[in-house]
Amino acid sequence: MVTIIWDTLLKEKYQAEGLGIIKRIWKDMQQFEGYIRHEILVDADDPNHIVIFSCWTTRELADQTVVTYSTSEPVRLLSPLLDGPRKRTVLCGEI
């Protein structure tokens, strides 16, 4: 199993809209091969900072999903709402 951490910072006035799109993205992820589960966490001190923990059966399937989904409508809608690039961290093992 592999855990992927997505660290996202939204522009100040787009927190609600951005969070809605992020939830849509992660609903879509559930249909991809290798997906196990995810959790979306909003920073209690900065609601524009969102961290997603997702678990996948293999890194290869997680990486393949990133490539496949990168041109999707939700990703295109989220991109202009970001305050910088999302950071992706890949961890191996159990959480």
Buried (B, 14 or more C-beta within 10 A) or exposed (E): BBBBBBBBBBBEEBBEBBBBBBEBBBEBBEEBEBBEEBEBEEEEEEBBBBBBBBBBEEBEBBBBBEEEBEEEEBBEBBEEBBEEEBEBEEBEEEE
